[in-house]
Amino acid sequence: MPSGTVRISLETQEKLRAIASRTGLTMQAVLDEAIEAYRRERFLAAANRAYSTLRKDPKRWQAEQDGRAGWDAALSDGLEDV
């Protein structure tokens, strides 16, 4: 896998090294997992903000609920999961 260089503080490098040592993972693997967790956290925070905004608009929220009801019907169509 191609790699690049990122500068981090010595304090952060020591934390990274300690986590890698405790977990038995490489520092790169720890960093990859941490960045993926952070990416997911930010995605979910943005989704929560968007839904919060949507819920404040009764017409748009009802349209969302109506759309979900359509999917609920599709889920109970009697077809077996594959």
N, C-alpha and C positions, 0 to 999 in steps of 0.2 A: 504494500500500500504506500503510495507517495506520502511524504510528510513535509511539514514546514517548520519554521522556527517561530516561537512566540516567547516574548520576554515576560517573565513573571518576577515578582519580588523574591528575595531570598527567604523571607518568612513564609510565603506561599509555597515555595519550593520545598522547604523543610516539612511543611504540613503534608504536601503531596507525597514526599518520600516516606513519611511516617505511616500514612494511610496505605501506601503500596506495601510497605513492610508488614503491616498488621494483616492485610488481606491476602498477601501472596500474589497480588496482581502487579503488572508493570505500572510505572508511573503513567505511561501513555494510556493504558486501559482504564486506570482510575480517572484520568482527565476526560477520556471519551465518555465514560459513564456519567460523570458529573455534568458535562456539557449537555448531554442528552436529557438528563433529569431537569436541568435548568430550562432547556428549550421547551420541554413538556409543561413545566410549571408556568412559563410565560404564556404558552398557547392557551392553557386552561384559564388563566387569569383574564386573558383577552376575551375568551368565549363567555366567561361569567359576566364581564362588564357589558358585553353586547346583549346578552339575555336580560340583564338588569335594565338596560336602556329600552329594550323591546317591551318588557313587561309594563313599563311606565306609559306606553301608548296602547290604550284598550283596543282600538281597532286593529292595529298590527298584531297585538298579542292574540286576539281572537282568530285572526287569519292563520297565525302559527299553530294554534290549537286545532283549527279545522284541518290544516295540512297533516298534522300528526294523526288525527282521527282516520284519515284516509289510509295512512300507513298501517294503523292498527287493524283495519279491515283486511288489508292485504296479508297480514301476518296470520290471520285466522281463516285462510282460504282452504284449509283441509289438506294441503299438499304436505307430504312428508319432507323433513329435512334430509338433505343428501349428505 
